[in-house]
Amino acid sequence: MNDGHQDGLAQHFRQVRQRSLMLAEPLSDEDCGAQSMPDASPVKWHLAHTTWFFETFVLERFETGFAPFHPAFRVLFNSYYNGIGERHPRAQRGLLTRPAMREVRTYRADVDARMARLLGAHPFDAELARLVTLGLQHEQQHQELILTDVLHLLAHNALLPAYLATPAAAAAPGTPGWIAIAGGLAEIGHDGDGFCFDNELPRHRQYVAPFQLARRLVSNGEYLAFIEAGGYTDASLWLSEGWDKVGAERLAHPLYWRRDDAGQWHQFTLHGEQPLDLAQPATHLSLFEADACARFMGARLPTEAEWELAASAHGPAFDQLFGSCWQWTSSSYAPYPGYACAPGALGEYNGKFMLNQYVLRGSSCATPPGHARNSYRNFFPAGARWQFSGVRLAK
């Protein structure tokens, strides 16, 4: 017989899956099929890929008489799992005019119905529960990507269309100042309470020297001061690769900022173009921009161990730890001591990306509720700007 734990999982499954469809509701089918750059994916692909995950890793293993909804979907909606087989090229996801959006919705409905039957009839199985939970966490990651990718897509449209017509609620600007952290031998990594991804393990000890961490994030006003002081023209503030990027791409301000003919700054957001709010956190910054701004302000980026220690020991004392923007750290994305990839194709989930990327901590306004935690390790290349990423200073 099914038990209460699996009943709760089935309910959570319905909620997460419904939220993905809800995120697509403000969009046209044309919006959902477009791809603005190779690093972004169409909404239609996100909706199909997250469905592919449950079909491939759960139904194929546990469903009696399993048959795929469409055999070609195994290739079309495989992201990077070489252990599963052939994949459609990432940069060409926007060329998938077929299947149509309506067929992707049918695909989701079919897999959802089969998952409901499986969870309702299958005796409790710890491995089934583990895979479904991982799939839901994976889908929540894609819910965040839906918003970041849609913002990047709409920003390329001269009409400057808003994803959401309702104005954004202004977040509290945060309290200036610093919090001193004593440092010492810190426990870093997931503490075993609830879900975590494998890259948050194993929990281990790491020495952290005494430091200070800013109470709040760097604001738009502070970043504007960096710009107006010639921050994008001062090579001494930049890492070499970042300075090359500034010159090659003629960077002079954050992604989605625009200065009008009257000299007023605006920012394109999910709510359309808005006057730049100087009190809000500066976002959509690369690690290079975050690092240069920190140097300009006489500080530096924290390490991920410093960030986690501060969040764990003094979390309530900080503003904007979660829910505003991801915060760059100076830490390369690398395995923790003793890390081991999971066996099989799911072992490709995190481990093979532990090269040439940097860790971000916290969460953003696009992160689904309940998805953030102190030990969460987000990661992006140093030049990435389309994510909701900002700066918290350390010294």
Secondary structure, DSSP 4 states (H G I P E B T S, - for coil): ---HHHHHHHHHHHHHHHHHHHHHTTS-HHHHH--SSTTS--HHHHHHHHHHHHIIIIIHHHSTT---S-TTHHHHT--S-TTT-----GGGGGG---S-HHHHHHHHHHHHHHHHHHHHHSPP-HHHHHHHHHHHHHHHHHHHHHHHHHHHHHHTSTT---S--SPPPPPP----SEEEE--EEEEES--SSS---GGG-S-EEEEE--EEEESSPPBHHHHHHHHHTTGGG-GGGS-HHHHHHHHHHT--S-TTEEE-TTS-EEEEETTEEEE--TTSBP-S--HHHHHHHHHHTT-BPPPHHHHHHHHHHHGGGSSSSSSB-EEEEEEE--PPTT--PPSSGGGGSSGGG-SS-EEEES-BTTSPTT---TT--EEE-TT--SSSEE---B-
